[in-house]
Amino acid sequence: MAEVVYPRQMYKSMVQSHDCGRDSPTTIKDEVNTTGALCARLEWNEYQLAQEIGTVKEGQGAGKVEVNRGWEKPQDNWIKINTDAALNRKTCKAGWGIVAGDRHGKLIGSWACPTTRCAEAKVEEALALREAMVLARREGWRKVEFESDCKLVVDKVNAHEEEISIATILADIWRLKTEFDKCCFSFTRRTNNSVSHQIAKYAIGLIDIAEWKCDFPAWLLELAQADLEERRL
């Protein structure tokens, strides 16, 4: 298996080379601006890489990264709910996509939820997850796995770690978790979360919430089947 070189490692190597090979005088301000900008850019690239590759599971050794492939069915007697948020900065609107499936991969519920404002991405992702929990409780589902492609939110929820910008939402999520018999949260790549992603984009153009629980539109069924079969439309 080829070694994955993370941007942070590249950054350290580049800074070391820069320090060793410096032969022209520079000011401290120049050094701080150049190094700071480089570090910020590489940290962002590292975050994006982590989102694409996957997440290191507890118990795995350093450098061993699990890559999920396709939508995975939940355990017996469990419901799996995928969530996503989409943003349109031009119209200052956002949409949440929420889709529920059973252990056979059958759709049992889907919601397209438009919003009247557009917060930063992690806030909208957290709000979408909270809304999914409210809907699951309303449906009477007692064992639920919630899956999102926002690693930051999932990590904060699982670690019970606060984040200032989403502190109130996280508190609601932790409270709602106690109202289920069993409840867990998992991270997946965007490519494995395509159905809720498409629903979220669809929701941006809506005025009211669209809900499907018995009859699903053909495009939604096709997306779900493609996700289950690891195909991409």
Protein Blocks (a to p, Z undefined) as FASTA:
>chain_A
ZZdddfklmmmmmmmmmmmmpcbdcdfklmmmmmmmmmmmmmmmmmmmmmmnoccdehia
ehiacddehjadddehiacddddddddfklopacdddddddfkopafbdcddddfbdcdf
klmmmmmmmmmmmmmmmnopabdcdddfbfklmmmmmnopacfklmmmmmmmmmmmmmpf
bdcdddddfklmmmmmmmmmmmmmpmbdcddfkbccfklmmmmmmmmnopaZZ
